Amino acid sequence: MGIDTALELAESAKYPILMAPFYQSEIPVMVRELSHIDCMTIGEFSLIDDFHTSIKSGKMSMKKMREYVILQHKIVKMALVKPGYQDIIDSVTTHEPIEQIKEQIKELDEKINALKPGPARSKLEDELAVLDIQINMPLDPAFASFIEAYALGYNKTDIKKISEDILRNAAVMAELGGDNPADHIGGRFERWPGDKLFIEDINRRARLIRAKDKEEQGAAHGR
């Protein structure tokens, strides 16, 4: 057995080969689950604030969507083993449309810079966000979501069942009990034994909600 073949076999044993949705078809991909420290290097994010729910409720601006897509691409880039992230990007990118979009982006930038903050500027910023997603983040959304779900491992936990009301109640109980909000929510929140990524997410989000509630209550009473 050659060294290259042995390395390929070792890599295959370490990372599973999955069939990922890709533009009305499927492609084989080798993906790795991200560790806690991997996720920390990507930046601060929460899986509790569900992007798709925000879209359905009409609360997601294109600017916020762009921020989400940027984060998702960071996750996909770190998780993909084979093919690599850039290989996937290159496979869906064509030169001519990119040049046209770059010109549109340049024109929109000039218009935005000439406007003061307000509805007109916000509308153009949303248009710019759409173009930026098209040119810099052209991945099939179904593909990106599939890789994200596997890389973060949230499908094998109950993290997506957490709501703002659950967090709010847990924060109040934790305040009374002098412990952590996650201690008051039953469910599976470790991706593997000892993993604390989602537990920390629960505690952080619950405390933020509790602090915001207190601030609003104080404002209502003139404090």
C-alpha positions as CSV (number, residue, x, y, z in Angstrom):
1,M,0.0,0.0,0.0
2,G,1.4,3.4,-1.0
3,I,1.7,6.3,1.5
4,D,-0.9,8.4,-0.4
5,T,-3.4,5.5,-0.2
6,A,-2.7,4.9,3.5
7,L,-3.2,8.6,4.2
8,E,-6.5,8.7,2.3
9,L,-7.8,5.6,4.2
10,A,-6.8,7.2,7.5
11,E,-8.6,10.4,6.5
12,S,-11.7,8.6,5.4
13,A,-11.8,6.8,8.8
14,K,-11.5,10.1,10.7
15,Y,-14.1,12.1,8.6
16,P,-17.3,10.6,7.3
17,I,-18.3,10.9,3.6
18,L,-21.8,12.3,3.4
19,M,-24.2,12.9,0.5
20,A,-25.0,16.6,0.6
21,P,-27.8,18.4,-1.3
22,F,-26.3,20.5,-4.1
23,Y,-28.5,22.4,-6.6
24,Q,-31.2,19.8,-7.2
25,S,-28.7,16.9,-6.9
26,E,-26.3,15.5,-4.3
27,I,-22.5,15.4,-4.0
28,P,-20.2,13.4,-1.7
29,V,-18.4,15.5,0.9
30,M,-16.0,14.8,3.7
31,V,-16.9,16.9,6.7
32,R,-15.6,17.3,10.3
33,E,-17.5,18.2,13.4
34,L,-16.3,21.5,14.9
35,S,-14.9,21.5,18.5
36,H,-15.7,24.1,21.1
37,I,-12.5,26.0,20.3
38,D,-13.2,25.8,16.6
39,C,-16.5,27.5,17.2
40,M,-14.9,30.2,19.4
41,T,-12.5,31.1,16.6
42,I,-15.4,31.6,14.2
43,G,-16.9,34.3,16.5
44,E,-19.8,34.7,18.8
45,F,-23.0,33.2,17.6
46,S,-26.1,31.5,19.0
47,L,-28.1,28.6,17.6
48,I,-31.1,29.5,19.8
49,D,-32.0,32.6,17.7
50,D,-33.4,30.6,14.8
51,F,-32.7,32.3,11.4
52,H,-35.5,30.5,9.6
53,T,-38.1,31.5,12.1
54,S,-37.0,35.1,11.7
55,I,-37.4,34.8,7.9
56,K,-40.9,33.4,8.2
57,S,-42.0,36.1,10.6
58,G,-40.7,38.8,8.3
59,K,-38.3,40.2,10.9
60,M,-35.1,39.4,9.1
61,S,-33.7,42.4,7.1
62,M,-31.3,41.7,4.2
63,K,-28.5,43.2,6.2
64,K,-29.1,40.6,9.0
65,M,-29.4,37.9,6.4
66,R,-26.0,38.8,5.0
67,E,-24.5,38.6,8.5
68,Y,-26.0,35.2,9.0
69,V,-24.7,34.0,5.6
70,I,-21.2,35.3,6.4
71,L,-21.3,33.3,9.6
72,Q,-22.6,30.2,7.9
73,H,-19.8,30.4,5.2
74,K,-17.2,30.6,8.0
75,I,-18.6,27.4,9.5
76,V,-18.7,25.6,6.1
77,K,-15.2,26.7,5.3
78,M,-13.8,25.3,8.6
79,A,-15.9,22.1,8.4
80,L,-15.3,21.0,4.8
81,V,-12.4,18.5,4.3
82,K,-13.0,17.3,0.7
83,P,-13.8,19.0,-1.5
84,G,-12.4,22.2,0.0
85,Y,-14.4,25.3,0.5
86,Q,-12.7,27.2,-2.4
87,D,-13.2,24.2,-4.7
88,I,-16.9,24.4,-4.1
89,I,-17.0,28.2,-4.5
90,D,-15.1,27.9,-7.8
91,S,-17.5,25.3,-9.1
92,V,-20.5,27.6,-8.8
93,T,-18.8,30.9,-9.8
94,T,-18.8,32.2,-13.4
95,H,-16.7,35.2,-14.4
96,E,-19.1,37.4,-16.4
97,P,-22.0,37.7,-13.9
98,I,-19.4,38.6,-11.2
99,E,-18.1,41.5,-13.2
100,Q,-21.7,42.8,-13.7
101,I,-22.5,42.5,-10.0
102,K,-19.3,44.2,-9.0
103,E,-20.3,47.2,-11.2
104,Q,-23.8,47.2,-9.5
105,I,-22.1,47.1,-6.1
106,K,-19.9,50.1,-7.0
107,E,-22.9,52.1,-8.1
108,L,-24.9,51.3,-5.0
109,D,-22.0,52.1,-2.7
110,E,-21.8,55.6,-4.3
111,K,-25.6,56.1,-3.9
112,I,-25.5,54.9,-0.2
113,N,-22.6,57.2,0.7
114,A,-24.5,60.2,-0.7
115,L,-27.5,59.5,1.5
116,K,-28.2,60.2,5.2
117,P,-29.5,57.4,7.5
118,G,-33.1,56.7,6.8
119,P,-35.6,54.5,4.9
120,A,-34.1,55.3,1.4
121,R,-30.6,54.5,2.6
122,S,-31.8,51.3,4.4
123,K,-33.5,50.1,1.2
124,L,-30.3,50.5,-0.8
125,E,-28.3,48.8,1.9
126,D,-30.6,45.8,1.6
127,E,-30.1,45.7,-2.1
128,L,-26.3,45.9,-1.6
129,A,-26.5,43.0,0.9
130,V,-28.3,40.8,-1.7
131,L,-25.6,41.5,-4.3
132,D,-22.9,40.9,-1.8
133,I,-24.4,37.5,-1.0
134,Q,-24.6,36.6,-4.7
135,I,-21.0,37.5,-5.4
136,N,-19.1,36.5,-2.3
137,M,-21.3,33.8,-0.8
138,P,-22.8,31.9,-3.7
139,L,-23.3,28.5,-2.0
140,D,-26.5,26.6,-2.4
141,P,-28.4,27.5,0.8
142,A,-29.5,23.8,1.3
143,F,-25.9,22.7,1.0
144,A,-24.7,25.3,3.4
145,S,-27.4,24.4,6.0
146,F,-26.6,20.7,5.7
147,I,-22.9,21.3,6.3
148,E,-23.7,23.7,9.2
149,A,-26.0,21.2,10.9
150,Y,-23.4,18.4,10.8
151,A,-20.5,20.6,11.7
152,L,-22.2,22.0,14.8
153,G,-23.9,18.8,15.7
154,Y,-27.1,20.4,16.8
155,N,-29.3,17.7,15.2
156,K,-28.3,15.3,17.9
157,T,-29.2,17.7,20.8
158,D,-32.3,19.6,21.9
159,I,-30.8,23.1,21.3
160,K,-33.3,23.9,18.5
161,K,-36.2,23.3,20.9
162,I,-35.2,26.2,23.1
163,S,-37.4,29.3,22.9
164,E,-37.1,32.7,24.4
165,D,-39.9,31.9,26.9
166,I,-38.0,28.8,28.1
167,L,-34.8,30.9,28.5
168,R,-36.7,33.6,30.4
169,N,-38.2,31.2,32.9
170,A,-34.9,29.4,33.4
171,A,-33.2,32.7,34.0
172,V,-35.7,33.7,36.7
173,M,-35.3,30.3,38.4
174,A,-31.5,30.5,38.2
175,E,-31.6,33.9,39.8
176,L,-33.7,32.6,42.7
177,G,-31.6,29.4,43.1
178,G,-28.2,31.0,42.6
179,D,-27.2,28.7,39.9
180,N,-27.3,28.6,36.0
181,P,-30.3,28.8,33.7
182,A,-29.2,25.6,31.9
183,D,-29.7,23.8,35.3
184,H,-33.4,24.4,35.0
185,I,-33.9,23.1,31.4
186,G,-34.3,19.4,30.9
187,G,-32.9,17.9,27.7
188,R,-29.8,16.9,25.9
189,F,-27.4,19.8,25.3
190,E,-24.0,18.1,25.1
191,R,-23.0,17.1,21.6
192,W,-20.7,14.5,23.3
193,P,-19.8,13.9,27.0
194,G,-18.2,17.0,28.5
195,D,-19.1,19.4,25.6
196,K,-20.4,22.7,26.9
197,L,-20.9,24.7,23.7
198,F,-24.7,24.8,23.8
199,I,-24.9,24.9,27.6
200,E,-22.8,28.1,27.6
201,D,-25.0,29.4,24.8
202,I,-28.2,28.8,26.9
203,N,-26.7,30.5,30.0
204,R,-25.5,33.5,28.1
205,R,-28.7,34.0,26.1
206,A,-30.9,33.5,29.2
207,R,-29.0,36.1,31.2
208,L,-29.1,38.6,28.3
209,I,-32.9,38.2,28.1
210,R,-33.2,38.6,31.9
211,A,-31.1,41.7,31.9
212,K,-33.2,43.2,29.1
213,D,-36.4,42.4,30.9
214,K,-35.2,44.1,34.0
215,E,-34.1,47.1,32.0
216,E,-37.5,47.4,30.4
217,Q,-39.3,46.9,33.7
218,G,-37.2,49.7,35.2
219,A,-38.0,52.0,32.3
220,A,-41.7,51.3,32.7
221,H,-41.5,52.3,36.4
222,G,-39.4,55.4,35.7
223,R,-36.3,53.9,37.3
